[in-house]
Amino acid sequence: MKIAAYIHQDAPGVGLVSHDLKELRPLDLPARLRMLGALPVVEALARGEALPALGPALPMDQVRLTAPLPRPRRNIFCVGKNYHAHAKEFAGSGFDSSAKAGGDIPAVPIIFSKVPESVIGPGEPIVIVPEVSGAIDYEAELAVVIGPGGKGIKAADAMKHVWGYTIVNDVTARDWQSRHLQWHMGKSFDTFCPMGPWLVSADECDGTRTHVRCYVNGEERQNASTTDLIFGIPALIETLSAGITLYPGDVIATGTPVGVGIGFKPPKYLKAGDVVRVEIDGIGGLENPVR
């Protein structure tokens, strides 16, 4: 199933997307829960409850999609340098503070986070403030959405805890990422986490073997398979849950492939007027203008 969050007639809603992507069936949720997007639905399904009742279909062109999780319950877990080619690309860019610890390819997952307030939805602008940073980059990523939570989850059992997937663009201020050593600030600016267009359940998308692509103004920049991840989804869940309890609706952005802006000579940073589109097989496309 595909669960989308949307605005219809100035009111938030949550619904199931039809197979042809042309309409939505609203889910009967209280108004206070609709504000949370798909989160209450993922939580209910993780508890083994049935889907809420469905309302009459709405044509997709009559709604405005928002991020499926407009405000995640807590910070989004992110993974750095998790594709071999990108790890080498980033280590040679001059912006990689983690490379100072030695080695281009990490021996263990590099985990950081983005604040929930950085999330925006499809079509919303990525806002650049030139006085703050002139080195804004894109990062196309598959994001895992946790279903049943847990702690101390072993890799062999990890996929049982995956509800599904969505797309995240891990927008980054490269100068802040380098200057502050820890990556949290350069990753967490307002509007720096486009997410969407919806959540797709794991029975409809195999995140362990899908393709991630990114285009800037129609030019292909990134194209890789998640089979190339250094640390796959089970390893990431095992690592995170070893000391942190995971909850339904938690989001794990799994890392970006080679082809980010800093990999070019000179770098191809985002600028006002650009349009970034991320596509992942089995999910769809997420497009955002840059302002």
N, C-alpha and C positions, 0 to 999 in steps of 0.2 A: 504493500500500500504506500501511497504518497500522501503525507499530511502537510497541508499548507496553512500559513497564517495570512490574513488579508484584512483589508479595509473595504467595507461595502456600505455605501450611504453614510459615510462618516463614522461607522461603528466597526470595532474589531470583530473578527470571526476566525474560526478554525474549521477546516473541512478536508474531506478526502478528494483528491484529484482523480478525474476519470482517466481511463487508460489512453484515450486519445488526446488528453491534456486540454480539452476544450471547455470543461466545466468543473465546478466544485459542488460537492454535497456538504452543506454546513453540518457540523456536529453540535448537538444540543448541550451547550455548556453554559453555566452561569456567567454573567458579564464579568465578574471579578476574575474568573479563570480564563476567559477569552483574551484578556490583556496579556497573559503569559504565553500566548501562542500554543505550540504543540506540546509544551512541557506537561500540562496536566494529563494529556492523552497518553504520552509515553509512560508517565508514572502509573496511571491506571492499568495499562496493559502489562507493565512490569509486575504489578500486584496480581495479575491473572484475571482482571476484570474485563468485562465485555466493552466494546466501543459504545459511546453514547449514541442515542438515536440520531438518525440522519434526517435532515430537512430537504425541501425541494431543491433541485439543482440550480446553480447560478452559472450563467455563461462566464467563462474566464475573462472575457474582454470587459465585463462589468465590475470587476474587482481590481484592487491594487494589492499585489503581493507585498508582504513585509518579510523580514527575516523570520524563519520558522520558529526560532527561539529568540524573540526580540530582546529579552534580557535574561541570559542564562542564569541559573541559580547561583553560580560563582564563576571565577575566572576560567577562561578557556585554557586547557592544557595544550601546549604546543611543543613540537619536536624540531630541533635544529639539525641541519646537516644530516638528513636521513636518506638521501640518495647519493650513491657513490660519486657520480659526475658532478653534482652540485656541491658536495663536500669539498672536492678539489677546486672547483670554481670559486667558492667562497673563501677558502683558505688562501688562495692567491690574489684575492681582491684588495687586501690591505685593510678591510673593515672587520675582519674576524678576530675578535678579542679572545675567543676560545682556542684559536690555533696557537696562541702563546704558550698553552699548556703542553704543546707538542703533538705533532701528527695531524695529517689532513682528515683521516677517517676516524671518527670517534670510537672508542672502545666500549662505551656505554651510552645509552640515549642521553642527549642534551635536552633537558626539559626547562621550559620557561612558560610564561603565561601572558595572556592579554586580558584586560579588564572587560567586564560585561558591557560597560557603557560604550565600548568601541564598536559594537555591532550595529550594522545597517543592513537594509534589505536590498533586493533587486531594484535596479534603476536609481537608487539613491546615490548622491554624489560623494566621492572620496574627496575630502576638502584639504587642500594644501595651503599652508600659511607660510609664504616665502620668507618672512622675517624669522620664522622658527627653524625651518629646514628647507634646503633646496636639493635634498638627496632622497627623494621618495621613490620606493621600489615596490613592485608587485611580487606576490608569491602564491601561485595556484596550489591548492591543497585539498586532498580528500580528508574530510572530518568524520570521525567515528562518534556516534551517539550511543551512550551507554543505556541499556535497558535494566535488567536486574542488577542491582549494585552489589558491592561486596568489598572485602579486604583480604589480602593474602591470596589473590586469585592466581592460580598457576596457568602458565601459557597453554597447557593442554586443554584447559577448561574455559579459556578466555573468550572464545567466540560465542559461547552461550550467554555472555553478558553484553553482547552487542545488539542493540535494538535495530540500528540501521546507520544511515550515512547522510551527509549533506556536503555542500561545497563551501569552502572558506577561502577568501583571498587575504593572506597574512601580510597586509600592507605594512611597510617598514620605513622608518626614517634611518637611513644607513649611518649618517653622521652621529646621531644620538646612540645608535646601537654600538658603535665603536667607542665613542667618547665615554659612555657610562659603564662599559665593561659588561655589566648585567644587561640583558636585552629587553627587560620589561618595559622601560620607558619608551624606547624607540618603536616598540610594537603596539603601544596602547593608546596612541593619540585618538581623539574623537574621529569617528568614521573609518578607522583603520582595520575593521573586520567585517567586510561584506560577507554575508552568509545567505545561502538559499540555493535554488529557488523554493525548495521544500525539503522535508525529510523523506527518505526512501527506506523502507524496511529491508532487513538483511535477506529476506527470502526473494527480493526482487533485484538485488544488487550484491555482487560478490566483491567486496572492497579489497580482498587480497589479490585480485587479478582484474583490475580495470585500468583504463587509460585516463591520464590527466593532461589537459592541453590548456594553453593560455595564449590569447591573442591581444595585441595592443594596436588599435586602429586597423584591425583586420590582418595584421602581420603576425604569423605564428612565432611565438617566442619560446614556448615550453611544450614538450610532447614526450611523455614517458609512461611506463607501466608501473603500477604499484608492486609488481613482482620484483622491481629493482630496489625496493626499500631495504636499507641496511638493517633496520630493526622493524620487523613486521608487526602487525596489529596485536597478535598474542603477546609478543615480547614487551610491547609498550604497556599493555594492560597489566601484565605481571609486574613490571617495574613500578608503575604508578601505584598500584594497589598494595604493594608490599608494606607501605607505611601510611597510605592515605586511603580512607574509605571512599570508594566510588559510589555515586548515587545515580538513580535514573535521570536521564537528561544531561548528564555531564558530557562535555564535548572535548574530543582529543583531535587536534589538527596534526596530521601525520608527517608533515614535512613537504618541502617543495622540490621539484626536479631542477635540473640544469636549465639555464636560459634566462635567469633573472637579469634585471637591468645592469647590475654591477659586473656581470660577466662579460659585458661588451667593452671594447676599447675604442673610444671613450664610453663611459657608462651611458645607458639609455634610461634615464630617470623619467618618471611620470611628470607630465606638465598639464596645466589647465587646457581643457579641450580634448584631451585624450579619452578614449573609451577602452576599458579593460573587460575582456570576456574570458571567463573560465568555463571549460566544458569537461565533464567527467561522464564516461560511458555508464549507462544504467541510472544516472541521476538527471542530467540535463545541463542547462547553461545558466550562468550567473553573470550579468553584465552591469557595469557601473561606469558612469562618466566621472571625469576628474574635473574638479572646479577649483 
